[in-house]
Amino acid sequence: MSDYIHCPNCDDRLHPFGKVNQAEAAHINEELEVRDGHGWWRCENRTPEGRCLWVQPRWHQAKGFSLPESFR
Ligand SMILES: [Zn+2]
């Protein structure tokens, strides 16, 4: 299931976002001390460096952040 959302790490086009996996959700919960990490979405755009690291709640880009490089 993908949805097209603007990503602040990528260019001005909309990019496919998908639900985070378990490891990504666990990292979000730990990093932000929240419990809704499983409901977050990750940008699925591919850059020359690898997968984009941007994650955010579906409707709250201001709350988003970039996962660490280990999630590439
Ligand atoms: Zn992105």
N, CA, C, O and the ligand as a Tripos MOL2 file, in Angstrom:
@<TRIPOS>MOLECULE
protein
  289   287    73     0     0
PROTEIN
NO_CHARGES

@<TRIPOS>ATOM
      1 N           0.8610   -1.1970    0.0000 N.3       1 MET1
      2 CA          0.0000    0.0000    0.0000 C.3       1 MET1
      3 C           0.8930    1.2430    0.0000 C.2       1 MET1
      4 O           1.6520    1.4620    0.9440 O.2       1 MET1
      5 N           0.8060    2.0340   -1.0310 N.am      2 SER2
      6 CA          1.5930    3.2610   -1.0990 C.3       2 SER2
      7 C           0.6800    4.4630   -1.2710 C.2       2 SER2
      8 O          -0.4510    4.3510   -1.7430 O.2       2 SER2
      9 N           1.1970    5.6010   -0.8770 N.am      3 ASP3
     10 CA          0.4730    6.8460   -1.0510 C.3       3 ASP3
     11 C           1.5070    7.8720   -1.5120 C.2       3 ASP3
     12 O           2.6950    7.7210   -1.2270 O.2       3 ASP3
     13 N           1.0710    8.9060   -2.2150 N.am      4 TYR4
     14 CA          2.0270    9.8840   -2.7220 C.3       4 TYR4
     15 C           2.0040   11.1470   -1.8900 C.2       4 TYR4
     16 O           0.9740   11.8060   -1.7530 O.2       4 TYR4
     17 N           3.1710   11.4750   -1.3330 N.am      5 ILE5
     18 CA          3.2870   12.5680   -0.3690 C.3       5 ILE5
     19 C           4.5360   13.3670   -0.7260 C.2       5 ILE5
     20 O           5.4950   12.8240   -1.2750 O.2       5 ILE5
     21 N           4.5180   14.6520   -0.4110 N.am      6 HIS6
     22 CA          5.7380   15.4400   -0.5910 C.3       6 HIS6
     23 C           6.7440   15.0560    0.4890 C.2       6 HIS6
     24 O           6.3870   14.8850    1.6550 O.2       6 HIS6
     25 N           8.0170   14.9210    0.0820 N.am      7 CYS7
     26 CA          9.0710   14.5560    1.0370 C.3       7 CYS7
     27 C          10.0830   15.6900    1.1320 C.2       7 CYS7
     28 O          10.6390   16.0900    0.1090 O.2       7 CYS7
     29 N          10.3370   16.2160    2.3170 N.am      8 PRO8
     30 CA         11.2790   17.3360    2.4670 C.3       8 PRO8
     31 C          12.7170   16.9540    2.1470 C.2       8 PRO8
     32 O          13.5380   17.8370    1.8980 O.2       8 PRO8
     33 N          13.0480   15.6600    2.1470 N.am      9 ASN9
     34 CA         14.4170   15.2250    1.8290 C.3       9 ASN9
     35 C          14.6280   15.0520    0.3310 C.2       9 ASN9
     36 O          15.7630   15.0460   -0.1460 O.2       9 ASN9
     37 N          13.5320   14.9120   -0.4080 N.am     10 CYS10
     38 CA         13.6410   14.6660   -1.8420 C.3      10 CYS10
     39 C          13.2920   15.9350   -2.6120 C.2      10 CYS10
     40 O          13.3570   17.0330   -2.0590 O.2      10 CYS10
     41 N          12.9210   15.7910   -3.8930 N.am     11 ASP11
     42 CA         12.6280   16.9760   -4.6860 C.3      11 ASP11
     43 C          11.1620   17.3850   -4.5410 C.2      11 ASP11
     44 O          10.4520   16.8670   -3.6790 O.2      11 ASP11
     45 N          10.7190   18.3030   -5.3740 N.am     12 ASP12
     46 CA          9.3850   18.8840   -5.2260 C.3      12 ASP12
     47 C           8.2490   17.9890   -5.7000 C.2      12 ASP12
     48 O           7.0800   18.2890   -5.4590 O.2      12 ASP12
     49 N           8.5900   16.8730   -6.3850 N.am     13 ARG13
     50 CA          7.5230   15.9760   -6.8250 C.3      13 ARG13
     51 C           6.9810   15.1960   -5.6250 C.2      13 ARG13
     52 O           7.5920   15.1690   -4.5570 O.2      13 ARG13
     53 N           5.8230   14.5630   -5.8230 N.am     14 LEU14
     54 CA          5.2920   13.6880   -4.7780 C.3      14 LEU14
     55 C           5.9730   12.3270   -4.9210 C.2      14 LEU14
     56 O           6.2690   11.8920   -6.0340 O.2      14 LEU14
     57 N           6.2160   11.6650   -3.8080 N.am     15 HIS15
     58 CA          6.8980   10.3750   -3.8140 C.3      15 HIS15
     59 C           6.0640    9.3280   -3.0940 C.2      15 HIS15
     60 O           5.2960    9.6430   -2.1850 O.2      15 HIS15
     61 N           6.2280    8.0620   -3.5190 N.am     16 PRO16
     62 CA          5.4740    7.0070   -2.8390 C.3      16 PRO16
     63 C           5.9430    6.8440   -1.3960 C.2      16 PRO16
     64 O           7.1420    6.7890   -1.1220 O.2      16 PRO16
     65 N           5.0000    6.7700   -0.4980 N.am     17 PHE17
     66 CA          5.2890    6.5040    0.9120 C.3      17 PHE17
     67 C           4.6080    5.1870    1.2620 C.2      17 PHE17
     68 O           3.5200    4.8960    0.7650 O.2      17 PHE17
     69 N           5.2430    4.3950    2.1130 N.am     18 GLY18
     70 CA          4.6370    3.1580    2.5870 C.3      18 GLY18
     71 C           4.7320    3.0770    4.0940 C.2      18 GLY18
     72 O           5.5350    3.7770    4.7120 O.2      18 GLY18
     73 N           3.9180    2.2280    4.6860 N.am     19 LYS19
     74 CA          3.9530    2.0520    6.1360 C.3      19 LYS19
     75 C           5.3350    1.5750    6.5740 C.2      19 LYS19
     76 O           5.9620    0.7750    5.8810 O.2      19 LYS19
     77 N           5.8070    2.0530    7.7020 N.am     20 VAL20
     78 CA          7.1110    1.6300    8.2160 C.3      20 VAL20
     79 C           7.0630    0.1470    8.6010 C.2      20 VAL20
     80 O           5.9950   -0.3920    8.8940 O.2      20 VAL20
     81 N           8.2300   -0.5020    8.5970 N.am     21 ASN21
     82 CA          8.2800   -1.8900    9.0570 C.3      21 ASN21
     83 C           8.4840   -1.9050   10.5770 C.2      21 ASN21
     84 O           8.5540   -0.8540   11.2140 O.2      21 ASN21
     85 N           8.5770   -3.1030   11.1410 N.am     22 GLN22
     86 CA          8.6540   -3.2120   12.5990 C.3      22 GLN22
     87 C           9.8960   -2.5540   13.1880 C.2      22 GLN22
     88 O           9.8230   -1.8860   14.2190 O.2      22 GLN22
     89 N          11.0330   -2.7450   12.5320 N.am     23 ALA23
     90 CA         12.2830   -2.1790   13.0430 C.3      23 ALA23
     91 C          12.2310   -0.6520   12.9980 C.2      23 ALA23
     92 O          12.6950    0.0190   13.9200 O.2      23 ALA23
     93 N          11.6640   -0.1090   11.9210 N.am     24 GLU24
     94 CA         11.5570    1.3450   11.7950 C.3      24 GLU24
     95 C          10.5980    1.9000   12.8540 C.2      24 GLU24
     96 O          10.8730    2.9310   13.4670 O.2      24 GLU24
     97 N           9.4830    1.2170   13.0630 N.am     25 ALA25
     98 CA          8.5110    1.6520   14.0660 C.3      25 ALA25
     99 C           9.1320    1.6340   15.4530 C.2      25 ALA25
    100 O           8.9110    2.5480   16.2480 O.2      25 ALA25
    101 N           9.9070    0.5980   15.7460 N.am     26 ALA26
    102 CA         10.5450    0.4820   17.0630 C.3      26 ALA26
    103 C          11.5230    1.6330   17.2650 C.2      26 ALA26
    104 O          11.6120    2.1930   18.3570 O.2      26 ALA26
    105 N          12.2530    1.9840   16.2140 N.am     27 HIS27
    106 CA         13.2060    3.0890   16.3200 C.3      27 HIS27
    107 C          12.4690    4.4120   16.5810 C.2      27 HIS27
    108 O          12.8980    5.2020   17.4220 O.2      27 HIS27
    109 N          11.3850    4.6490   15.8790 N.am     28 ILE28
    110 CA         10.6070    5.8830   16.0570 C.3      28 ILE28
    111 C          10.0970    5.9640   17.4960 C.2      28 ILE28
    112 O          10.2160    7.0050   18.1420 O.2      28 ILE28
    113 N           9.5320    4.8720   17.9920 N.am     29 ASN29
    114 CA          9.0000    4.8600   19.3590 C.3      29 ASN29
    115 C          10.0860    5.1660   20.3850 C.2      29 ASN29
    116 O           9.8620    5.9040   21.3440 O.2      29 ASN29
    117 N          11.2610    4.5910   20.1690 N.am     30 GLU30
    118 CA         12.3550    4.7750   21.1070 C.3      30 GLU30
    119 C          12.8980    6.1950   21.0320 C.2      30 GLU30
    120 O          13.0970    6.8560   22.0510 O.2      30 GLU30
    121 N          13.1360    6.6540   19.7960 N.am     31 GLU31
    122 CA         13.7400    7.9640   19.5660 C.3      31 GLU31
    123 C          12.8510    9.1030   20.0740 C.2      31 GLU31
    124 O          13.3390   10.0530   20.6850 O.2      31 GLU31
    125 N          11.5480    9.0010   19.8170 N.am     32 LEU32
    126 CA         10.6400   10.0970   20.1470 C.3      32 LEU32
    127 C           9.8520    9.8420   21.4310 C.2      32 LEU32
    128 O           9.0640   10.6820   21.8640 O.2      32 LEU32
    129 N          10.0760    8.6700   22.0330 N.am     33 GLU33
    130 CA          9.3160    8.2950   23.2200 C.3      33 GLU33
    131 C           7.8220    8.4000   22.9470 C.2      33 GLU33
    132 O           7.0680    8.9950   23.7170 O.2      33 GLU33
    133 N           7.4210    7.8080   21.8350 N.am     34 VAL34
    134 CA          6.0050    7.7500   21.4620 C.3      34 VAL34
    135 C           5.6200    6.2830   21.2990 C.2      34 VAL34
    136 O           6.4760    5.4020   21.3880 O.2      34 VAL34
    137 N           4.3430    6.0170   21.0620 N.am     35 ARG35
    138 CA          3.8960    4.6310   20.9040 C.3      35 ARG35
    139 C           3.1510    4.4250   19.5940 C.2      35 ARG35
    140 O           2.5910    3.3560   19.3540 O.2      35 ARG35
    141 N           3.1450    5.4430   18.7530 N.am     36 ASP36
    142 CA          2.3940    5.3110   17.4930 C.3      36 ASP36
    143 C           3.3090    5.1000   16.2900 C.2      36 ASP36
    144 O           2.8920    5.3060   15.1500 O.2      36 ASP36
    145 N           4.5490    4.6940   16.5350 N.am     37 GLY37
    146 CA          5.5170    4.5050   15.4510 C.3      37 GLY37
    147 C           5.0240    3.5700   14.3580 C.2      37 GLY37
    148 O           5.3450    3.7660   13.1850 O.2      37 GLY37
    149 N           4.2500    2.5590   14.7250 N.am     38 HIS38
    150 CA          3.7570    1.5820   13.7440 C.3      38 HIS38
    151 C           2.8230    2.2340   12.7280 C.2      38 HIS38
    152 O           2.5990    1.6820   11.6510 O.2      38 HIS38
    153 N           2.2750    3.4050   13.0610 N.am     39 GLY39
    154 CA          1.3580    4.0770   12.1450 C.3      39 GLY39
    155 C           2.0490    5.1000   11.2520 C.2      39 GLY39
    156 O           1.3950    5.7780   10.4600 O.2      39 GLY39
    157 N           3.3670    5.2140   11.3780 N.am     40 TRP40
    158 CA          4.0950    6.1900   10.5760 C.3      40 TRP40
    159 C           4.3450    5.6610    9.1720 C.2      40 TRP40
    160 O           4.1990    4.4700    8.8980 O.2      40 TRP40
    161 N           4.7250    6.5830    8.2880 N.am     41 TRP41
    162 CA          5.0020    6.2470    6.8930 C.3      41 TRP41
    163 C           6.4220    6.6560    6.5420 C.2      41 TRP41
    164 O           6.9720    7.6040    7.1040 O.2      41 TRP41
    165 N           7.0090    5.9140    5.5920 N.am     42 ARG42
    166 CA          8.3710    6.2170    5.1600 C.3      42 ARG42
    167 C           8.3860    6.4980    3.6640 C.2      42 ARG42
    168 O           7.7000    5.8360    2.8860 O.2      42 ARG42
    169 N           9.1800    7.4890    3.2750 N.am     43 CYS43
    170 CA          9.3660    7.7910    1.8550 C.3      43 CYS43
    171 C          10.0510    6.6060    1.1870 C.2      43 CYS43
    172 O          11.0590    6.1090    1.6880 O.2      43 CYS43
    173 N           9.5170    6.1560    0.0680 N.am     44 GLU44
    174 CA         10.0890    4.9980   -0.6280 C.3      44 GLU44
    175 C          10.9180    5.4030   -1.8340 C.2      44 GLU44
    176 O          11.2910    4.5610   -2.6500 O.2      44 GLU44
    177 N          11.2040    6.6810   -1.9450 N.am     45 ASN45
    178 CA         12.0100    7.1390   -3.0630 C.3      45 ASN45
    179 C          13.4310    6.5720   -2.9610 C.2      45 ASN45
    180 O          13.9890    6.4340   -1.8720 O.2      45 ASN45
    181 N          14.0000    6.2450   -4.1380 N.am     46 ARG46
    182 CA         15.3820    5.7480   -4.1820 C.3      46 ARG46
    183 C          16.2710    6.8640   -4.6720 C.2      46 ARG46
    184 O          16.0050    7.4630   -5.7140 O.2      46 ARG46
    185 N          17.3240    7.1490   -3.9320 N.am     47 THR47
    186 CA         18.2910    8.1550   -4.3340 C.3      47 THR47
    187 C          19.5770    7.4070   -4.6850 C.2      47 THR47
    188 O          19.6770    6.2070   -4.4280 O.2      47 THR47
    189 N          20.5580    8.0920   -5.2640 N.am     48 PRO48
    190 CA         21.8330    7.4130   -5.5550 C.3      48 PRO48
    191 C          22.4570    6.8140   -4.2900 C.2      48 PRO48
    192 O          23.2020    5.8380   -4.3770 O.2      48 PRO48
    193 N          22.1670    7.3770   -3.1320 N.am     49 GLU49
    194 CA         22.7520    6.8820   -1.8800 C.3      49 GLU49
    195 C          22.0030    5.6700   -1.3410 C.2      49 GLU49
    196 O          22.5160    4.9560   -0.4800 O.2      49 GLU49
    197 N          20.7860    5.4330   -1.8460 N.am     50 GLY50
    198 CA         19.9810    4.3280   -1.3240 C.3      50 GLY50
    199 C          18.5840    4.8130   -1.0070 C.2      50 GLY50
    200 O          18.1420    5.8360   -1.5310 O.2      50 GLY50
    201 N          17.8910    4.0880   -0.1540 N.am     51 ARG51
    202 CA         16.5210    4.4810    0.1910 C.3      51 ARG51
    203 C          16.5080    5.7780    0.9660 C.2      51 ARG51
    204 O          17.3850    6.0260    1.7920 O.2      51 ARG51
    205 N          15.5090    6.6080    0.6980 N.am     52 CYS52
    206 CA         15.3160    7.8350    1.4610 C.3      52 CYS52
    207 C          14.9890    7.4660    2.9060 C.2      52 CYS52
    208 O          14.3230    6.4610    3.1580 O.2      52 CYS52
    209 N          15.4570    8.2770    3.8540 N.am     53 LEU53
    210 CA         15.3210    7.9570    5.2840 C.3      53 LEU53
    211 C          14.1830    8.6940    5.9700 C.2      53 LEU53
    212 O          13.9940    8.5670    7.1800 O.2      53 LEU53
    213 N          13.4210    9.4690    5.1950 N.am     54 TRP54
    214 CA         12.3800   10.2940    5.8230 C.3      54 TRP54
    215 C          11.1870    9.4680    6.3160 C.2      54 TRP54
    216 O          10.6440    8.6460    5.5770 O.2      54 TRP54
    217 N          10.7890    9.6940    7.5670 N.am     55 VAL55
    218 CA          9.5760    9.0820    8.1220 C.3      55 VAL55
    219 C           8.7230   10.1770    8.7660 C.2      55 VAL55
    220 O           9.2410   11.1850    9.2470 O.2      55 VAL55
    221 N           7.4090    9.9580    8.7640 N.am     56 GLN56
    222 CA          6.4920   10.9350    9.3600 C.3      56 GLN56
    223 C           5.1410   10.2750    9.6050 C.2      56 GLN56
    224 O           4.8030    9.2810    8.9620 O.2      56 GLN56
    225 N           4.3560   10.8410   10.5510 N.am     57 PRO57
    226 CA          2.9580   10.4060   10.6290 C.3      57 PRO57
    227 C           2.2930   10.8000    9.3210 C.2      57 PRO57
    228 O           2.6780   11.8080    8.7280 O.2      57 PRO57
    229 N           1.3170   10.0470    8.8530 N.am     58 ARG58
    230 CA          0.7200   10.2740    7.5360 C.3      58 ARG58
    231 C           0.3480   11.7320    7.2710 C.2      58 ARG58
    232 O           0.5820   12.2370    6.1730 O.2      58 ARG58
    233 N          -0.2220   12.4070    8.2510 N.am     59 TRP59
    234 CA         -0.7250   13.7620    8.0190 C.3      59 TRP59
    235 C           0.0750   14.8410    8.7390 C.2      59 TRP59
    236 O          -0.3560   15.9930    8.7790 O.2      59 TRP59
    237 N           1.2090   14.5040    9.3000 N.am     60 HIS60
    238 CA          1.9450   15.4810   10.1140 C.3      60 HIS60
    239 C           3.4150   15.5490    9.7410 C.2      60 HIS60
    240 O           4.2820   15.0680   10.4710 O.2      60 HIS60
    241 N           3.6810   16.1590    8.5840 N.am     61 GLN61
    242 CA          5.0560   16.2330    8.1270 C.3      61 GLN61
    243 C           5.9550   16.9680    9.1220 C.2      61 GLN61
    244 O           7.1380   16.6490    9.2400 O.2      61 GLN61
    245 N           5.3970   17.9580    9.8430 N.am     62 ALA62
    246 CA          6.2080   18.7270   10.7830 C.3      62 ALA62
    247 C           6.7850   17.8560   11.8910 C.2      62 ALA62
    248 O           7.7910   18.2160   12.5030 O.2      62 ALA62
    249 N           6.1580   16.7160   12.1500 N.am     63 LYS63
    250 CA          6.6570   15.8070   13.1890 C.3      63 LYS63
    251 C           7.7060   14.8390   12.6580 C.2      63 LYS63
    252 O           8.3350   14.1210   13.4360 O.2      63 LYS63
    253 N           7.9010   14.8100   11.3410 N.am     64 GLY64
    254 CA          8.7870   13.8160   10.7510 C.3      64 GLY64
    255 C          10.2580   14.0820   11.0100 C.2      64 GLY64
    256 O          10.6440   15.1570   11.4680 O.2      64 GLY64
    257 N          11.0820   13.0660   10.7030 N.am     65 PHE65
    258 CA         12.5320   13.2000   10.8380 C.3      65 PHE65
    259 C          13.1880   12.1390    9.9700 C.2      65 PHE65
    260 O          12.5070   11.2860    9.4000 O.2      65 PHE65
    261 N          14.5130   12.1930    9.8700 N.am     66 SER66
    262 CA         15.2350   11.2140    9.0670 C.3      66 SER66
    263 C          15.7750   10.0970    9.9480 C.2      66 SER66
    264 O          16.3830   10.3520   10.9870 O.2      66 SER66
    265 N          15.5490    8.8660    9.5280 N.am     67 LEU67
    266 CA         16.0990    7.7140   10.2400 C.3      67 LEU67
    267 C          17.6220    7.7470   10.1150 C.2      67 LEU67
    268 O          18.1490    8.3830    9.2020 O.2      67 LEU67
    269 N          18.3360    7.0730   11.0170 N.am     68 PRO68
    270 CA         19.7930    7.0070   10.9070 C.3      68 PRO68
    271 C          20.2270    6.2220    9.6580 C.2      68 PRO68
    272 O          19.4510    5.4500    9.0940 O.2      68 PRO68
    273 N          21.4590    6.4330    9.2490 N.am     69 GLU69
    274 CA         21.9990    5.7980    8.0430 C.3      69 GLU69
    275 C          21.8690    4.2690    8.0650 C.2      69 GLU69
    276 O          21.8180    3.6380    7.0090 O.2      69 GLU69
    277 N          21.8160    3.6840    9.2400 N.am     70 SER70
    278 CA         21.7160    2.2220    9.3200 C.3      70 SER70
    279 C          20.4290    1.6880    8.7010 C.2      70 SER70
    280 O          20.3130    0.4890    8.4480 O.2      70 SER70
    281 N          19.4570    2.5760    8.4550 N.am     71 PHE71
    282 CA         18.1850    2.1570    7.8500 C.3      71 PHE71
    283 C          18.1720    2.2860    6.3260 C.2      71 PHE71
    284 O          17.1440    2.0380    5.6960 O.2      71 PHE71
    285 N          19.2920    2.6690    5.7330 N.am     72 ARG72
    286 CA         19.3720    2.7320    4.2690 C.3      72 ARG72
    287 C          19.0830    1.3670    3.6960 C.2      72 ARG72
    288 O          19.0970    1.1930    2.4770 O.2      72 ARG72
    289 ZN         12.2050   11.1390    0.4370 Zn       73 ZN73
@<TRIPOS>BOND
     1     1     2 1
     2     2     3 1
     3     3     4 2
     4     3     5 am
     5     5     6 1
     6     6     7 1
     7     7     8 2
     8     7     9 am
     9     9    10 1
    10    10    11 1
    11    11    12 2
    12    11    13 am
    13    13    14 1
    14    14    15 1
    15    15    16 2
    16    15    17 am
    17    17    18 1
    18    18    19 1
    19    19    20 2
    20    19    21 am
    21    21    22 1
    22    22    23 1
    23    23    24 2
    24    23    25 am
    25    25    26 1
    26    26    27 1
    27    27    28 2
    28    27    29 am
    29    29    30 1
    30    30    31 1
    31    31    32 2
    32    31    33 am
    33    33    34 1
    34    34    35 1
    35    35    36 2
    36    35    37 am
    37    37    38 1
    38    38    39 1
    39    39    40 2
    40    39    41 am
    41    41    42 1
    42    42    43 1
    43    43    44 2
    44    43    45 am
    45    45    46 1
    46    46    47 1
    47    47    48 2
    48    47    49 am
    49    49    50 1
    50    50    51 1
    51    51    52 2
    52    51    53 am
    53    53    54 1
    54    54    55 1
    55    55    56 2
    56    55    57 am
    57    57    58 1
    58    58    59 1
    59    59    60 2
    60    59    61 am
    61    61    62 1
    62    62    63 1
    63    63    64 2
    64    63    65 am
    65    65    66 1
    66    66    67 1
    67    67    68 2
    68    67    69 am
    69    69    70 1
    70    70    71 1
    71    71    72 2
    72    71    73 am
    73    73    74 1
    74    74    75 1
    75    75    76 2
    76    75    77 am
    77    77    78 1
    78    78    79 1
    79    79    80 2
    80    79    81 am
    81    81    82 1
    82    82    83 1
    83    83    84 2
    84    83    85 am
    85    85    86 1
    86    86    87 1
    87    87    88 2
    88    87    89 am
    89    89    90 1
    90    90    91 1
    91    91    92 2
    92    91    93 am
    93    93    94 1
    94    94    95 1
    95    95    96 2
    96    95    97 am
    97    97    98 1
    98    98    99 1
    99    99   100 2
   100    99   101 am
   101   101   102 1
   102   102   103 1
   103   103   104 2
   104   103   105 am
   105   105   106 1
   106   106   107 1
   107   107   108 2
   108   107   109 am
   109   109   110 1
   110   110   111 1
   111   111   112 2
   112   111   113 am
   113   113   114 1
   114   114   115 1
   115   115   116 2
   116   115   117 am
   117   117   118 1
   118   118   119 1
   119   119   120 2
   120   119   121 am
   121   121   122 1
   122   122   123 1
   123   123   124 2
   124   123   125 am
   125   125   126 1
   126   126   127 1
   127   127   128 2
   128   127   129 am
   129   129   130 1
   130   130   131 1
   131   131   132 2
   132   131   133 am
   133   133   134 1
   134   134   135 1
   135   135   136 2
   136   135   137 am
   137   137   138 1
   138   138   139 1
   139   139   140 2
   140   139   141 am
   141   141   142 1
   142   142   143 1
   143   143   144 2
   144   143   145 am
   145   145   146 1
   146   146   147 1
   147   147   148 2
   148   147   149 am
   149   149   150 1
   150   150   151 1
   151   151   152 2
   152   151   153 am
   153   153   154 1
   154   154   155 1
   155   155   156 2
   156   155   157 am
   157   157   158 1
   158   158   159 1
   159   159   160 2
   160   159   161 am
   161   161   162 1
   162   162   163 1
   163   163   164 2
   164   163   165 am
   165   165   166 1
   166   166   167 1
   167   167   168 2
   168   167   169 am
   169   169   170 1
   170   170   171 1
   171   171   172 2
   172   171   173 am
   173   173   174 1
   174   174   175 1
   175   175   176 2
   176   175   177 am
   177   177   178 1
   178   178   179 1
   179   179   180 2
   180   179   181 am
   181   181   182 1
   182   182   183 1
   183   183   184 2
   184   183   185 am
   185   185   186 1
   186   186   187 1
   187   187   188 2
   188   187   189 am
   189   189   190 1
   190   190   191 1
   191   191   192 2
   192   191   193 am
   193   193   194 1
   194   194   195 1
   195   195   196 2
   196   195   197 am
   197   197   198 1
   198   198   199 1
   199   199   200 2
   200   199   201 am
   201   201   202 1
   202   202   203 1
   203   203   204 2
   204   203   205 am
   205   205   206 1
   206   206   207 1
   207   207   208 2
   208   207   209 am
   209   209   210 1
   210   210   211 1
   211   211   212 2
   212   211   213 am
   213   213   214 1
   214   214   215 1
   215   215   216 2
   216   215   217 am
   217   217   218 1
   218   218   219 1
   219   219   220 2
   220   219   221 am
   221   221   222 1
   222   222   223 1
   223   223   224 2
   224   223   225 am
   225   225   226 1
   226   226   227 1
   227   227   228 2
   228   227   229 am
   229   229   230 1
   230   230   231 1
   231   231   232 2
   232   231   233 am
   233   233   234 1
   234   234   235 1
   235   235   236 2
   236   235   237 am
   237   237   238 1
   238   238   239 1
   239   239   240 2
   240   239   241 am
   241   241   242 1
   242   242   243 1
   243   243   244 2
   244   243   245 am
   245   245   246 1
   246   246   247 1
   247   247   248 2
   248   247   249 am
   249   249   250 1
   250   250   251 1
   251   251   252 2
   252   251   253 am
   253   253   254 1
   254   254   255 1
   255   255   256 2
   256   255   257 am
   257   257   258 1
   258   258   259 1
   259   259   260 2
   260   259   261 am
   261   261   262 1
   262   262   263 1
   263   263   264 2
   264   263   265 am
   265   265   266 1
   266   266   267 1
   267   267   268 2
   268   267   269 am
   269   269   270 1
   270   270   271 1
   271   271   272 2
   272   271   273 am
   273   273   274 1
   274   274   275 1
   275   275   276 2
   276   275   277 am
   277   277   278 1
   278   278   279 1
   279   279   280 2
   280   279   281 am
   281   281   282 1
   282   282   283 1
   283   283   284 2
   284   283   285 am
   285   285   286 1
   286   286   287 1
   287   287   288 2
@<TRIPOS>SUBSTRUCTURE
     1 MET1         2 RESIDUE 1 A MET
     2 SER2         6 RESIDUE 1 A SER
     3 ASP3        10 RESIDUE 1 A ASP
     4 TYR4        14 RESIDUE 1 A TYR
     5 ILE5        18 RESIDUE 1 A ILE
     6 HIS6        22 RESIDUE 1 A HIS
     7 CYS7        26 RESIDUE 1 A CYS
     8 PRO8        30 RESIDUE 1 A PRO
     9 ASN9        34 RESIDUE 1 A ASN
    10 CYS10       38 RESIDUE 1 A CYS
    11 ASP11       42 RESIDUE 1 A ASP
    12 ASP12       46 RESIDUE 1 A ASP
    13 ARG13       50 RESIDUE 1 A ARG
    14 LEU14       54 RESIDUE 1 A LEU
    15 HIS15       58 RESIDUE 1 A HIS
    16 PRO16       62 RESIDUE 1 A PRO
    17 PHE17       66 RESIDUE 1 A PHE
    18 GLY18       70 RESIDUE 1 A GLY
    19 LYS19       74 RESIDUE 1 A LYS
    20 VAL20       78 RESIDUE 1 A VAL
    21 ASN21       82 RESIDUE 1 A ASN
    22 GLN22       86 RESIDUE 1 A GLN
    23 ALA23       90 RESIDUE 1 A ALA
    24 GLU24       94 RESIDUE 1 A GLU
    25 ALA25       98 RESIDUE 1 A ALA
    26 ALA26      102 RESIDUE 1 A ALA
    27 HIS27      106 RESIDUE 1 A HIS
    28 ILE28      110 RESIDUE 1 A ILE
    29 ASN29      114 RESIDUE 1 A ASN
    30 GLU30      118 RESIDUE 1 A GLU
    31 GLU31      122 RESIDUE 1 A GLU
    32 LEU32      126 RESIDUE 1 A LEU
    33 GLU33      130 RESIDUE 1 A GLU
    34 VAL34      134 RESIDUE 1 A VAL
    35 ARG35      138 RESIDUE 1 A ARG
    36 ASP36      142 RESIDUE 1 A ASP
    37 GLY37      146 RESIDUE 1 A GLY
    38 HIS38      150 RESIDUE 1 A HIS
    39 GLY39      154 RESIDUE 1 A GLY
    40 TRP40      158 RESIDUE 1 A TRP
    41 TRP41      162 RESIDUE 1 A TRP
    42 ARG42      166 RESIDUE 1 A ARG
    43 CYS43      170 RESIDUE 1 A CYS
    44 GLU44      174 RESIDUE 1 A GLU
    45 ASN45      178 RESIDUE 1 A ASN
    46 ARG46      182 RESIDUE 1 A ARG
    47 THR47      186 RESIDUE 1 A THR
    48 PRO48      190 RESIDUE 1 A PRO
    49 GLU49      194 RESIDUE 1 A GLU
    50 GLY50      198 RESIDUE 1 A GLY
    51 ARG51      202 RESIDUE 1 A ARG
    52 CYS52      206 RESIDUE 1 A CYS
    53 LEU53      210 RESIDUE 1 A LEU
    54 TRP54      214 RESIDUE 1 A TRP
    55 VAL55      218 RESIDUE 1 A VAL
    56 GLN56      222 RESIDUE 1 A GLN
    57 PRO57      226 RESIDUE 1 A PRO
    58 ARG58      230 RESIDUE 1 A ARG
    59 TRP59      234 RESIDUE 1 A TRP
    60 HIS60      238 RESIDUE 1 A HIS
    61 GLN61      242 RESIDUE 1 A GLN
    62 ALA62      246 RESIDUE 1 A ALA
    63 LYS63      250 RESIDUE 1 A LYS
    64 GLY64      254 RESIDUE 1 A GLY
    65 PHE65      258 RESIDUE 1 A PHE
    66 SER66      262 RESIDUE 1 A SER
    67 LEU67      266 RESIDUE 1 A LEU
    68 PRO68      270 RESIDUE 1 A PRO
    69 GLU69      274 RESIDUE 1 A GLU
    70 SER70      278 RESIDUE 1 A SER
    71 PHE71      282 RESIDUE 1 A PHE
    72 ARG72      286 RESIDUE 1 A ARG
    73 ZN73       289 GROUP 0 **** ****
